[in-house]
């Protein structure tokens, strides 16, 4: 562990991943030392540029305890999780082991180390098929897949740890993360890639031959699913705002992170064609199990509690930033 303890250290689990790395950059710009803890099964060591990397699994309590003892962070931002909805339907054991058992091991180590401030990366998948739009934090919690269920279980664990042990947590339920770092240092890099915008751009570059629209018969105006897309850099800023709120003594909260505006898959693909100037082949695939027709956030509580308003999350800005990064990182074949 090359860095000495720092009073401004923050442990970022999953800090070598897409959203985690963007948040590490935002933390560094805000004056914190982000300590990325990642076992690198899906994360990227070249994404860790703003602080040290601890290569470890969150289920490895001795390794997590050693990192906490060495860096003495004031808080933990917890991203590390399996995050593929369709994979969770096929292999739920993996999701409950990594996401739930992993979170429990992390919280146990944090409690033993006296680190009681947690920012948790949750998801709108905890809501399932909403009964009304936009989705507020008071909406029913009825996840449709093990991924959403695993995240909801961690939210419950955090609430129980708060009641019993004084853990304070802000759970951030975000909607569709997308886009890329404005400076071109970070972007979406997964294998397999499952997100709509990244897959569409990779298809245009010749890296994906089977790009499909999953579901064209949803109960929506154009038949394709509607989602609330939020730029990853806006998400990173929200995590920094949540951290500051906790460190200032703020109460535990559960907050949606979205824009309040929904865009259909067709609208997204139309904007991609406008931005890139290239036609996009649109093969049709069947609707996937666990996919709601519409997910749009009510973002008002995050604005009230954190003063957070997305500033980069219009669809054109999202796609232009992602296209710049993909062109540089994945040249056309």
Residue pairs with C-beta under 8 A, 6 or more apart in sequence:
1 52
1 54
1 66
1 67
1 70
1 71
2 52
3 33
3 35
3 51
3 52
3 71
5 70
5 71
5 72
6 33
6 71
6 72
7 72
7 74
8 31
8 32
8 33
8 74
9 32
9 33
9 34
9 35
9 51
9 71
9 72
9 73
9 74
10 27
10 32
10 33
10 34
10 35
10 73
10 74
10 75
10 76
10 77
10 243
11 35
11 37
11 67
11 68
11 71
11 73
11 75
11 76
11 77
11 115
12 20
12 23
12 24
12 27
12 34
12 35
12 36
12 37
12 76
12 77
12 79
13 20
13 37
13 38
13 58
13 76
13 77
13 78
13 79
13 80
13 106
14 20
14 36
14 37
14 38
14 43
14 78
14 79
14 80
14 81
14 121
15 21
15 23
15 24
15 34
15 35
15 36
15 37
15 38
15 43
15 48
15 51
15 53
15 79
16 36
16 38
16 40
16 43
16 44
16 45
16 47
16 48
16 53
17 38
17 42
17 43
17 44
17 47
17 79
17 80
18 177
18 186
18 187
18 188
18 189
18 190
18 232
19 79
19 121
19 177
19 232
19 235
19 236
20 36
20 38
20 43
20 77
20 79
20 80
21 36
21 43
21 44
21 47
21 48
21 186
22 181
22 186
22 232
22 233
22 235
22 236
23 34
23 77
23 79
23 235
23 236
23 239
23 240
24 34
24 36
24 48
24 49
24 50
24 51
25 34
25 49
25 50
25 181
25 185
25 186
25 236
26 233
26 236
26 237
26 239
26 240
27 33
27 34
27 50
27 51
27 77
27 239
27 240
27 243
28 34
28 50
28 51
30 240
30 244
32 240
32 243
33 51
33 71
34 50
34 51
35 51
35 52
35 54
35 67
35 71
35 73
36 43
36 48
36 51
36 52
36 53
36 54
37 53
37 54
37 56
37 58
37 64
37 67
37 80
38 48
38 53
38 54
38 55
38 56
38 80
39 55
39 56
39 57
39 58
39 80
40 55
42 190
42 191
44 189
45 53
47 186
47 189
49 185
52 71
54 63
54 67
56 63
56 64
56 67
57 63
57 102
58 64
58 78
58 80
58 102
58 103
58 105
58 106
59 97
59 98
59 101
59 102
59 105
60 105
61 105
61 108
61 109
64 105
64 106
64 109
64 110
65 109
65 112
65 113
68 109
68 110
68 113
68 115
69 113
72 113
73 115
74 115
74 117
74 247
75 115
75 117
75 118
75 119
75 243
75 246
75 247
76 106
76 110
76 115
76 117
76 118
76 119
77 118
77 119
77 121
77 239
77 243
78 103
78 106
78 118
78 119
78 120
78 121
79 121
80 98
80 102
80 106
81 98
81 99
81 102
81 103
81 121
81 150
81 151
82 88
82 94
82 95
82 98
82 99
82 147
83 123
83 147
84 147
84 194
85 125
85 145
85 147
85 148
85 288
85 290
85 291
86 194
86 288
86 289
86 290
87 94
87 95
87 147
88 94
88 95
88 145
88 146
88 147
88 150
88 290
89 145
89 146
89 289
89 290
92 146
95 146
95 147
95 150
96 146
96 150
96 153
99 147
99 150
99 151
99 153
99 154
100 150
100 153
100 154
100 157
103 153
103 154
103 157
104 157
107 118
107 157
107 158
107 161
107 167
110 116
110 118
110 167
111 161
111 165
111 167
116 165
116 166
116 167
116 168
117 168
117 169
117 243
117 246
117 247
118 158
118 167
118 168
118 169
118 170
118 246
119 169
119 170
119 172
119 239
119 242
119 243
119 246
120 154
120 155
120 158
120 169
120 170
120 171
120 172
121 172
121 174
121 239
122 151
122 152
122 154
122 155
122 171
122 172
122 173
122 174
122 254
123 147
123 148
123 151
123 173
123 174
124 135
124 173
124 174
124 175
124 228
124 256
124 258
124 295
124 297
125 143
125 144
125 145
125 147
125 148
125 151
126 141
126 143
126 148
126 151
126 152
126 155
126 173
127 135
127 139
127 140
127 141
127 142
127 143
127 148
127 173
127 295
128 140
128 141
128 142
128 143
128 144
128 148
128 292
129 142
129 144
129 292
129 293
130 139
130 140
130 292
130 294
130 295
131 139
131 140
132 139
133 262
133 294
133 296
134 258
134 260
134 296
134 297
134 298
134 299
135 256
135 295
135 296
135 297
135 298
136 256
136 298
136 300
136 301
137 173
137 254
137 255
137 256
137 298
137 301
141 152
143 149
143 151
143 152
144 289
144 290
144 291
144 292
145 289
145 290
155 171
155 254
158 167
158 169
158 171
158 252
159 169
159 252
161 167
161 169
162 168
162 169
162 252
168 246
168 250
168 251
168 252
169 246
169 252
170 242
170 245
170 246
170 250
170 252
170 253
170 254
170 255
171 253
171 254
171 255
172 235
172 238
172 239
172 242
172 255
172 257
172 302
173 254
173 255
173 256
173 257
173 297
174 230
174 235
174 238
174 256
174 257
174 258
175 227
175 228
175 229
175 230
175 256
175 257
175 258
175 259
175 295
175 296
175 297
176 195
176 196
176 227
176 228
176 229
176 230
176 295
177 195
177 230
177 232
177 235
178 188
178 195
178 196
178 197
178 198
178 229
178 230
178 231
178 232
178 318
178 322
179 197
179 231
179 232
179 233
179 312
179 313
179 317
179 318
179 319
179 321
179 322
180 186
180 187
180 188
180 232
180 321
180 322
180 324
180 325
180 326
181 187
181 232
181 233
181 321
181 325
182 233
182 312
182 321
184 324
184 325
184 328
186 325
187 322
187 325
187 326
187 329
188 195
188 197
188 198
188 322
188 325
188 326
189 329
190 198
193 199
193 202
193 208
196 265
196 268
197 229
197 268
197 272
197 318
197 319
197 322
198 322
198 326
199 208
199 211
200 211
200 268
200 269
200 272
200 280
201 272
201 276
201 322
201 323
201 326
202 208
202 211
202 326
202 330
203 209
203 211
203 280
203 281
204 272
204 276
204 278
204 280
205 326
205 327
205 330
205 331
205 332
205 333
206 332
206 333
207 330
207 333
210 283
211 280
211 281
211 282
211 283
212 282
212 283
212 284
212 285
213 224
213 265
213 266
213 269
213 282
213 283
213 284
213 285
214 225
214 285
214 286
214 287
214 288
214 291
215 223
215 224
215 225
215 265
215 285
215 286
215 287
215 288
215 291
216 223
216 224
216 284
217 223
217 287
218 224
218 225
218 226
218 287
218 293
218 294
219 293
220 226
220 264
220 293
220 294
221 264
222 264
222 266
222 267
223 266
224 264
224 265
224 266
225 264
225 265
225 291
225 292
225 293
225 294
226 262
226 263
226 264
226 265
226 293
226 294
226 295
226 296
227 262
227 263
227 265
227 294
227 295
227 296
228 258
228 259
228 260
228 261
228 262
228 263
228 295
228 296
228 297
229 259
229 263
229 268
229 313
229 315
229 318
230 257
230 258
230 259
230 310
230 313
231 310
231 312
231 313
231 317
231 318
231 321
233 312
233 321
234 257
234 310
234 311
234 312
234 313
235 257
237 308
238 257
238 302
238 306
238 308
241 306
241 307
241 308
242 253
242 255
242 306
245 253
245 305
245 306
250 305
253 301
253 305
255 301
255 302
255 305
255 306
256 297
256 298
256 299
256 301
256 302
257 297
257 299
257 302
257 308
258 296
258 297
258 298
258 299
258 310
259 297
259 299
259 310
259 313
260 296
260 297
260 298
260 299
260 300
261 296
262 294
262 295
262 296
263 315
267 315
268 315
268 319
269 280
269 282
271 315
271 316
271 319
272 280
272 319
272 323
273 279
273 280
274 316
275 316
275 319
275 320
275 323
276 323
299 309
299 310
302 308
303 309
312 318
312 321
